[in-house]
């Protein structure tokens, strides 16, 4: 039958029932949940679901913020032999109904009363839905279709007559059985349900444990959504397998405070967190006294020499490094809890200079690469095999090769069987034992994988040059006055961009120079501000080839957000959405002659109106 998530979790519950498995905040204080307590709740959840009529291989949707109940619900679904279909807590009406309907789920578990209200508002769009279970904030009556999560647990605890049925179901689950249907975030089209098995997840967790120094009894702070496969495997199944205590942050925005409270050894994040910490450290240094700035700059240089050239660690450098640690490194680490052994970065490219900056300060960020379809990790940097600017070598058991057009292909026990109810899509992406990732990359002479860009994101200029926009965006985002960037220019003579400033820094710059503004709109349209940023953008791009340089840009007065549909739940920018929504701004940066030629060449002119339609 092979190992399953059920057998892995049961073994941990039997061996260490008294040890903490999870932790969450209760009345302002973190409280532990032992493996024994977790096991009891999971059993009740599974029995409750069986009592509600859930059959083996049924789909059950789960839409909640990170919390212990998410884990109890997930494992309860799995123990009952059913399939967990996670939905991002931030998803809205049509996004929710699409997934629930596509999965044909009859039960939906939601996190709170507000989400319940949203589901009730669209209930007519989900005709097969039989039961909504609310984790917190609701314990009402009057609607037979709704129950609380506590009611589910109490129902399960009262149905000891179903224990034999539960035991049979757990014993019948095999390693190749479907454990989850994870829908892609839909950056390039409608979400697709990726079918992931017990073997997919567990083989990936085991391979990562072989190369990463993750130790029993340590703590991991969890804050990326558990509905995303990155956190699901790396921050959850892998940590449970290793015996690591998982503490849940209250939200992404409370991470700095929760790091101080939990003091974890590990944390997993998308690059956005590291970008924010990087900017905060640089800001703090820039605002300090002349002496403190000089000490920080000196410590950074010492760290670079010490960390990047260990062969040159003579007595003097060791003494300097010890002093720098007491004066600078240790204080920064204390702000991260004081016990971080390493961070892991994934989900999007991490700028090389940011990774190197942290490394010089004695803080290691291990960047990896993977996709939902690979459960998810394909490659990762480790302490023994670390090369900045790459995503590391392939993990054990995974094979990677580069196709003639530069596309990355992968095979291994972690690769999904395909997309749910989409045979044509499956046939396109899964061929001859290889998964076609849609990413462009190369393997260097040392066997490290380098990601260039998404295949579909590649910009081809009118001169035929292929441009990877993410590389340019990372170069620009390294500037302290720039927060977000979207580069544009497919089939154009030159590249343009929309830039969202780092408003905290920009507003301080304006006040220091007595530049008056009464709103962010006024600020981004001020000639002095635009001129300053033009110079900084030009300087940042000096090392890039001419055809990869942004020639014109427009400043936006607000950040891209999930609420406006511009970001995925893992904070990736939806390029198609941004390109369509801000098309007028992009087009304003090209002259009329170029614009007219582009319209004609695309065949988008309507004979009746003479207006250009928005491309799909």
PAKOLLUM-366368 format. One record per residue (C-alpha): x, y, z; residue in three letters. Coordinates in steps of 0.05 Angstrom, whole numbers, plus 5000, padded with zeros to 4 digits. Layout:
XYZALA...
//
This chain:
500050005000UNK505950465013UNK506451035062UNK500851545065UNK499752195102UNK495251795148UNK500651295168UNK505851855175UNK501452255222UNK499151655261UNK506351445275UNK507952135302UNK501752125345UNK503451435375UNK510851595388UNK510152295418UNK503052425442UNK505452925495UNK509853345449UNK507253995419UNK505053945346UNK501754615335UNK501355295370UNK496555875363UNK494756515399UNK489256475451UNK487557115490UNK494057435469UNK498656845488UNK501156265445UNK498255605468UNK500954915447UNK496754345420UNK499953665433UNK500153085384UNK495352705428UNK490353285430UNK491053375355UNK489852635342UNK483452645383UNK480753245345UNK482552945277UNK478952295295UNK472652685315UNK472953095251UNK473552475208UNK467852125245UNK463552755239UNK464652785164UNK462952045156UNK456552165197UNK454752735149UNK455152235091UNK462152375064UNK464351765024UNK471351545003UNK474251974947UNK468852514957UNK471253234949UNK470853695010UNK472554425002UNK476354805056UNK476855565056UNK480055865118UNK485856275143UNK491655885175UNK489655605242UNK489854935279UNK482754795254UNK485354805182UNK489954235200UNK484553855238UNK479753935179UNK485053735128UNK487153105166UNK479952945183UNK478152965109UNK484152525092UNK482952025148UNK475751955123UNK478651745056UNK476052385022UNK479752914982UNK481353615008UNK480054174958UNK483054804990UNK480555494969UNK484256144984UNK480956525041UNK481457165000UNK477556874941UNK470857194923UNK464156974896UNK465256724825UNK472256454843UNK469256044900UNK463255784861UNK467755584802UNK472155134846UNK466454834887UNK462554684824UNK468554414785UNK470353954843UNK462953764852UNK463753844927UNK457753774972UNK461054025036UNK464754685045UNK468554865109UNK469455625117UNK473556015167UNK468856535195UNK461956855196UNK463857355143UNK465656805094UNK459256445111UNK455357065092UNK459057085025UNK457456365011UNK450056455029UNK449857044979UNK452156584923UNK448955934947UNK444355934886UNK450555864842UNK452655224878UNK446454774873UNK449954134895UNK452554424961UNK449354065020UNK452954315082UNK457054925103UNK461354845165UNK463855475200UNK470355445240UNK469456065284UNK464756635299UNK458256255287UNK454355765331UNK447455935306UNK441155535289UNK435555595240UNK439155385177UNK439654635170UNK444954715117UNK449855065164UNK453554805225UNK459555015267UNK466154645266UNK465254515341UNK458554185324UNK462253745273UNK467253525327UNK461653385377UNK457852985325UNK464152575312UNK465452465386UNK458352195394UNK458951695337UNK463451145365UNK459250655324UNK462950915262UNK469950775288UNK470450105252UNK468350445187UNK473750975198UNK479050445211UNK477150085147UNK477550715106UNK484350915133UNK487150215120UNK484450225048UNK488050875029UNK493950754983UNK500051194967UNK497551344896UNK490651554919UNK488652274910UNK489552674974UNK488253374948UNK485753764889UNK489554424888UNK487154954840UNK492455384806UNK491856124821UNK489756294750UNK495056804730UNK494356604657UNK487256334653UNK481755954691UNK484255554751UNK485954824738UNK485154294792UNK491953954801UNK491153234826UNK496153084881UNK497052404915UNK499852184982UNK506151964945UNK506852644911UNK506953014977UNK510852515020UNK516352384968UNK517353134964UNK517653215039UNK522652645047UNK527152904992UNK527253605024UNK528853305092UNK534852955061UNK538053615041UNK535354125092UNK537554165165UNK530554125196UNK530653845267UNK525653515314UNK523253965370UNK524554625334UNK519255125314UNK516855395247UNK512656025241UNK507055915190UNK503856505153UNK503356345079UNK496456085062UNK495755335074UNK491355315012UNK497755424972UNK501754804958UNK508355124980UNK506055225051UNK501954585050UNK508054155038UNK514054555063UNK510754895123UNK506054335143UNK507053615120UNK514653675119UNK514653995189UNK509953465217UNK514452915187UNK520553235220UNK517153325288UNK517454085283UNK512454495323UNK508354945277UNK506255615305UNK501056025266UNK501956765256UNK495757185266UNK496457465196UNK501857655145UNK501858355174UNK503358115245UNK509357695225UNK514558175254UNK511158155322UNK509857405319UNK517157265302UNK518957595369UNK513657205407UNK514756515376UNK522356575364UNK522356035309UNK528255685279UNK524855655210UNK520156075169UNK517755995097UNK515656575054UNK514956884986UNK520157424969UNK515557994989UNK517057895063UNK524557915052UNK523958525008UNK520158885064UNK525258685117UNK530958885071UNK527959575060UNK526659655135UNK533859495154UNK536559975101UNK531760515123UNK533760435196UNK541060485178UNK540061095134UNK536261465189UNK541361325243UNK547161775264UNK553361855221UNK557261385267UNK551960845267UNK551460875190UNK558960785185UNK558960195234UNK553259865195UNK556959955128UNK563359685159UNK559759085188UNK556558935121UNK563458945087UNK566358495141UNK560458015133UNK561457975058UNK568857805067UNK567457305122UNK561456945092UNK563156955018UNK570656795025UNK571356295082UNK578256105056UNK580756795078UNK578456765150UNK584756965186UNK585157175258UNK583957915243UNK577757775202UNK575057315255UNK576057845308UNK572658375264UNK566957895250UNK565957765325UNK565658515338UNK560858635279UNK556458085307UNK555858425375UNK554759115345UNK550258965285UNK548558245265UNK545958025333UNK541258625339UNK538158485271UNK537357745287UNK533957925352UNK528658305312UNK527257645276UNK526457265341UNK533857115354UNK533656375336UNK532656345260UNK536955795230UNK534655955160UNK528956235118UNK526255895056UNK523956304996UNK519556074939UNK513456234897UNK517056784858UNK524157004842UNK528257294900UNK532957854879UNK540157614884UNK542558244919UNK537358154974UNK539457434987UNK546857644988UNK545258235034UNK542057785087UNK547557265079UNK552857795095UNK548957945159UNK549157215178UNK541957065158UNK541156515106UNK535356505057UNK534955855018UNK531455984952UNK527955414918UNK523455284858UNK517354874844UNK510154874820UNK503354634844UNK503954064794UNK510453814828UNK507853824900UNK511654314896UNK519354304904UNK523854134845UNK530254474866UNK532854834927UNK539255154953UNK542054835016UNK547455025066UNK552154535031UNK550154724960UNK548755474959UNK549355924899UNK545756594898UNK542256774833UNK540156044825UNK534655614856UNK539655074874UNK540654364848UNK534853874838UNK532653514901UNK533752764908UNK529252354862UNK527652934815UNK530352984745UNK530653644707UNK532453784635UNK532054384589UNK528054334524UNK530754634459UNK526555264469UNK529255354540UNK523155074576UNK524554704641UNK522053984642UNK521453564705UNK520052844725UNK519852484792UNK515252164843UNK512652854864UNK509753014795UNK502153034791UNK498152554747UNK494953164714UNK489053644716UNK482253444742UNK477153334685UNK481853674635UNK484853134591UNK486953614536UNK490554074585UNK493753464618UNK496153214550UNK499453884535UNK503353934600UNK504853204617UNK508352854560UNK512652224556UNK513952214631UNK515952954634UNK512153554661UNK512854184619UNK513354734671UNK512255334627UNK518455654657UNK524755844620UNK531455674650UNK538355364645UNK542754894686UNK549655184699UNK556254804698UNK555554614771UNK548654324763UNK544754914793UNK538155114761UNK537255834740UNK530256104725UNK529856624670UNK522356744667UNK515456464653UNK515056214582UNK508556604572UNK511357224604UNK517157294556UNK516857964519UNK518857964446UNK520458664424UNK519158914353UNK526458794337UNK525758064356UNK529458094422UNK526957624478UNK526457974544UNK524957664613UNK521058214650UNK522057924720UNK529558024717UNK528658764701UNK523258844754UNK527758544807UNK533359034788UNK528659624796UNK525459374861UNK532259364894UNK531760134897UNK529260384964UNK524060844931UNK520860284889UNK515959764916UNK512659434856UNK514059424781UNK510659144719UNK514759164654UNK511059194587UNK513159204514UNK511158594474UNK512258744399UNK514259454416UNK520659834400UNK522459924473UNK520259734543UNK515860134590UNK513560014661UNK508560184715UNK512060324781UNK508960344850UNK513560754896UNK515460564967UNK511061114995UNK514161115065UNK520961285036UNK518261734981UNK513962155028UNK519962245075UNK524262465015UNK518962974996UNK518263255066UNK525763305075UNK526163725012UNK519864135028UNK516163864967UNK508864004982UNK503563474968UNK496663344995UNK495562654967UNK499462084936UNK496562274869UNK499762954875UNK506262634899UNK507062164839UNK505462724790UNK510463214820UNK515863394769UNK521363374821UNK519262684844UNK518762414774UNK525562704755UNK528862394816UNK525961714801UNK527861774727UNK535161854748UNK534861264797UNK531460814745UNK536860994695UNK542460854745UNK539460184766UNK539359944694UNK546460134675UNK548759404675UNK543059174630UNK543459124553UNK540059714519UNK534159294494UNK532759054566UNK532359764594UNK525760104612UNK525560744571UNK519261054600UNK514960934662UNK508861184698UNK508061224773UNK501760954807UNK498861254871UNK497260584903UNK499759874908UNK497159284868UNK492558874913UNK488958204916UNK482358574929UNK482858914860UNK484658254826UNK491758484810UNK495457994856UNK494657244868UNK493957024941UNK501456894941UNK502657614919UNK504657474847UNK502558024799UNK497357814748UNK500558104686UNK494658014640UNK490058364690UNK494858944700UNK496159004625UNK488759054610UNK486859494670UNK492360004657UNK492759944582UNK491560694573UNK497660844615UNK502160354578UNK499760604511UNK500961334531UNK508461174533UNK508761004459UNK508161524404UNK501861534361UNK505461264299UNK507960644337UNK501060554369UNK497460584302UNK502260084271UNK501259614330UNK493659654324UNK493759504249UNK498858934256UNK494558594309UNK488358654266UNK484558944324UNK481259534289UNK473659504286UNK471159754218UNK464960034251UNK468160424307UNK475460484289UNK477060324362UNK481859804386UNK479059224426UNK482558964488UNK486658344472UNK484757704509UNK
//
